[in-house]
Amino acid sequence: TGLNWFFCSLPAATAAVYKQWIPNTNFETASNWDKGRVPCARDVVHFEKDKVVSVFVGSPHALTDMYLPLNGEFLLAAGAAFTAFDGSWDPGCDSGGTARFADAEHRSWFDPTLWRDVLPSGELRPGGPIFSVHEERVPCRHDDVIFQPETSFRVNTDSAQPVIHLRSISVMGQELNTPSSWAGYLGGPSAPLQFHGNGTLQVTGTGCPDKSGCACGNTLDGPRICAALLRAPGRQCPEPACQSPLQPLGHCCGVCGATINLEFTPDFDLQKYQDKLVQELLSQPKYAGVQMAMSKVHRAQTFLGVVSRGAAPLIQIVLIDDRAGAQAGTAAEQLAADIMQDIAQHGEALGISSGKMEVATGSTASGQVGSHPVSRITAGTVMGLLFSLLFLGGILFLYRKGKLR
């Protein structure tokens, strides 16, 4: 293996997306060094020779010595450089040593603790009553992804799916939002140093085309997401106060509170309905401390409890609260009841054909299920009854013909 290093200067730029990668491999980030500080003039800098790295350097540095890996890059901002230490006094660097660069190989794309939601402006999204289930805390197939300007990074894209679809990716302030622009970037020198793993990132340039929402698309990597979440320090699932916690689709931990599954018509608008619930219900003082997650999911269907019939799209609403002990989940339960009552009154106009509620609170020994169809008998129920009658009629016919014993 030959020495494959190159230096380039990069202008400052900005970009805006919705999910932002948090870690970096910048030279000036103290946590990237084993001593917890940026190397100073008397230090010997050591990069492991077999570790592939991309390192952004934002300022000039004088060093005693530096050992480089066989494959990597320095991305130099304007004015950044490395010079040999000339022996002059350097404040705060009285005694030198070996400064080793941290290993970034295991930072996983599917670790929800390594992403944060941002506004289209690129600013951190302010806290509020809306949260996301764990599978949706990493980029979904129609999301925009940003790697912050003036940062380098290395991310492991190992995945259960061969292709990871995204709307756009921004790197070094450049937004890549077409398949051709992304393919051009992948063919450049930096991409192989920044992305590694068996999953291939693919930019589509298209957002969700359905006003009823789009499923996130991370279900196959759900086990990987949960494993990464629970492996992080201090990120174990909290012990729920209820005896039979709910397990929302796409969420790694059981919760006390309530879930509502909605069946919908082509008239349903996910964003408008979420805004309506926030403005009319969640904003009420009695629901302070209640949080809501709402998204389209696919729940597996079965026939006679055994044979899978594929996955049906549903709108999943997850409601949790900050109550403790026996009161855990009770405010979320009350909100769920209010939502179900509103569905009974206005569901048809909202494009909701039926809703099913499940509850688990600190004061109950088991989950409670309730449902309310908007119409008395849905088309699905009628078809199910007809199919069952045909099935039983066929068995009776074969039995009378002597073909079934």
N, C-alpha and C positions, 0 to 999 in steps of 0.2 A: 504494500500500500504506500503510495507516494504522499508527500506533504501537499495538501490541497487547501490552501488558505488564500483569501483575498480580502482586500479592504475597499470600502466605498464610502463616499460621503453622501448624506441624505438630507434634503431640506425638511423643515418642519411643516406639518400639515395637520388638518383635523378631519374627522369624519363622524358620522352619526349613525348608530344602529340601535337595536333593541336589547341584545344580550352581549355582554362584554366579558372577555376573558380576564381574570384577575392576576394570576402570577406573571412574572416576567423573568428574563435571564439577563437583565441589564447589569453592566459592570458596577454601576453606582448604587445598586440595591444592596444594603447591608446584609439582609437575610440570605442573599445568594452566596455568602462566604462563611466558611466554617468558624471563623472568629467572631462572626456577628458584626463585622465592620468592613468598610471598604479598604482595600490594601493601600498602604502608604509607602513612602520612598524607600525605607529600609527593608521592606518585605520582598520575599521571593514568591511570585505568583505561580500557582501550579494548577494546570488543567489536566485531568486524567487523559492519557494518550488515546484511549479507546472510546472516549465519550464524544459524541457528535454535539457541537454547540453552535448557536448563533448568539452573539453577544453585542448588544448596543452599548456604545461608549459615548457619553454625553459631554465629557470635559477632558482636559489634558491630565496625564498622570506621569509622574517620575517613579521608576521602580528599579530595584537592585537587579532583578532577573525575572524572567518569565518563561515557563515551560508550556508549550502549546500542544493540543491534541493533533492527531494526524488529519482530522477532517473538521472544518469549522469555518466561521467567518466573524470578523469584527465589522460592525456597522458604525461608521464614525459620523457623528454630528459635526456641523461646522465648528472648527476650532479644536476638536478632540484630537488627541495624539498621545503616543507613548514615547518617553525619553528615558535615557539611562540616568540613574541617580548619580549626582556629581559629588556627593559627600557633604554638601552643605546642610546646615541645621534645618530640620523639618519639625515644626511645632506639633506635638502630640504623637510623634513617631520616634521616640527615643530608642526603643529596642525593636529590632526587626525580627522577623520570623517567616514561616511558610504559611501563606494564605491559600487555601484550597477552595476551588469553585464547587458549589453544591451540585448534586446530581439531579437533573431535571427530567430523567428518562420516564419516571412513573407518574407524571402529571397527566391524568386521563381526561379526555374530552367529555366523558360521561360521569365526571365527578361533579355533582350539583353544588358543592361548596366552592368550586373554582370559577363560578359564573355569577354575574349580578345583572339585574334588570336596569336598563337605562332608558331615558326618554329619547325621542328622535333627535333632540339637541345634543345627546351624548352625556347629559348630566344624569346623576344617580336618580332613579325613580323614587319619589318620596313615599314613605310608609303610609299605609291606609288600610281599609277593611278588606282589600282584595289580596289573596295569596295564590300560589300555584302549587299543585301536587308535585311530588319530587320529579317525576318523569318530564315535567314541563319546565323545570328549572334549568335544564340544559337546552341548547337550541333545538327547536322543532323544525320540521321540514320547510315551513314557510317563513322562518325567522331571518332577521338580519343579524350578522355576527360582526363584532368589532374587536380587533386587537389594537390596543391603544397606540396612537402615534408616538414616535420616539421610544419604542420599546421593542425588545427582541423576545422570543419565546420558543418553547419546544413543547409540543403537545402530542400525546399518544392517542391515536384514533382507532385503536383496537375496538371492533364492533361485531355484533352478531349479524349485522347486515352488510353486504358488500359495498353499498353506496349510501352515503349520508347526504341527503338533499338539504339545501339551504337556499334562501332567496338571494342573499348576497354575503360577501365577506370583505371586510375592510382591513387592509394591512398597511402600516406606515402612512395612514391618512389617505390611501387610495382605495376607493370603493370599486370592487369587482362584482358586477351585477349581471353579467352575461356569460353564457357557457364559454364563448371564445376568449373573453378577457381573463377568465379564471384558468382556462387551459394554457394561455400564454404565461400566466404567473407560475403555474406548476412546472412549466418547461424551463423556468429560470433557475439561477443558482441557489436562491435562498429557501425555496419551498421544501426541498428534501431535508434541509437542516432544521426546519421549523415543524414539519409534520412527519410523524412516523407511525406505523401500525398497519393493520390489515384492512381498515376501513378507508374508502376513498371519498373525499369530500367533493361534492358536485354542486355547483352554483346553477340555479335555474332562472333567476331573475323574475320569478312570479310569486306573488303573495297568494293568500288563500282566496279562491274565487267564489266561495260559497258564503252567503250572508248568515247561514245557520252555523258557521264555523267549520273548521277542519281539525281532524284528529292530529295530535302532535306527531305521531309516527315513531315514537321511541319505545313502543311496547316490547319489541324483541330484545332491546337492551335494558329492560326494566331490572332484571337481576344484577346486571353490571352496575347500574345506577345505585341500587340499594347497597350493594357490596361496597362501593366507593364511599357512600354516605356514612355507613356504619363503621367504616374503617378509620374515618377521620377522628382525631382526638376530641373527646367531649361531644360526639355527635350520636351517641346511642339513642335509640328510641326511648322517650320518657315512659315511665310506668303509668298506664292509663288508670284513672280513678274508677272507671266503670268495669264491671266484671266481664262483659262481652263487648269489647270495643268494635267499632265499625272498621272495615278495611276498604277504603275507597280505591277505585281503579287508578293505577298510576302512582299511588302513594305507598311509601315503604313502611310506615308506622300505623298501628291501630289508633283510632281517635275516638274520643267521647264527643257527642254532638248529634248531628243528623246529616243524612244524605237524601237527596231527591233526584230521581231519575225521570227525565221528561222525554216523552215521545212527541214528535213535532211534525208540522206540515211544511210545505214549501214557503209559507208566509212567515215562518219564524226567523227573527233577526237576533242573533246571539248578543251582539254588542248593545243593541237598543234595550234588550230585556235585562241585561246586567246593569245598565245605567238606571233603568226604572227601579230595580230592586234596591240599588244603592241610594237613590234619591228619596224613594217613598218609604222604605223600611229600615235599611241599615243605618240611615242617618238619624233615626229616632234615639233619644237619650237612653231608653231602656235597653237598647242593643249596643251600647258602648262596650267594646271589648270582644264583640263578635266579629269573626272573619269569614269570608266566603271565597271559595274557589269555584269557577264555573268553566266548563269546557266540553267539547264534543269528545265522546269516547266510543269505543266499540266493545259491546258486551257479548260474549259468546252465547249463542242460543242452542238449546237442546230440544230434541223430540222425545217425549216420554221419559225425560230425565237421563237419556243415555246418549243418543246419537247427536253429534254436533250439526247444526244447521248454518254454520258460518257465524258472522258477527253482525249484530244490528247496531246502527248508529243511535246513540242516545245523548242527551245533554245531562251531564252529571253536575249537580250542585253539592258542594261539601261545606258544611257549616260547623265551625268550632268556636269556642269562647275561652275567656281567661278565668272562668270560675274554677274553684278548687274543691276537693273533697266531694261530699254528696251533691254539691251544686254544680259540679263539672258537667258542662254540656246542656244545662237547663235553659239558658238564654238562647242557645242555638236551636234547641228543640222548639221553643216558643216561636222563634222566627220562622222555622220550617213550617209550623202550623199556620202561621199567617200567610206564608207563600202559598201553601196548599189551598187556603181559603180564597186567596186572590185568583188562583188558577181556576177554581170552581166557578167564580163569577166572570172572569175576563179571559180565560184560557183560549177559547175559540178565536177571539179577536186577535190574540197575541201569536197565534199559530202553534198553540200547544194542544195536542190531542188527548194526552193523559199524563198524570204524574204519580209517582210511587215514592212514598217517604219511608225511611228507616231511621230509627232513633236508638241511641245508646247514651245514657247519662249516668252520673255517679250514683243516682238513687235507684237505678233499675238493675235487676239481676240479669236481664237479657234484652237484646234488641227488640224493638217493637216496629212492626211494619204496617203502614197504612197506604191506601192508594185512592185516587179519585179520578175516574175517567171524565173527560169533558162531555162526551156524549154517552148515552146510556149503554150502548154496546158498540164497541169499535169494530171497524172492518176486519181487523186481525182476529178478534174473538169469533166473528161469524165464520171466517175462513177456517179457523182452527176447529170449530164444531163440525163444519161440513167435511173437513178432511178426516176427522175422527170417525164420523158416521160412515164415510166411504170405506175407510180402513176396516171397520168392524163388519160392514156389509160384505166386503170381499172375503173376509175369513169365513163368514156364515155360508157364502155361496160355494167356496171351495170345500167346506165341510159337507154340505149336502150333496155335492158331486162325488164325494168319496175320495177327493184328492188330498184331503187334509185329515189326519187322524189325531 
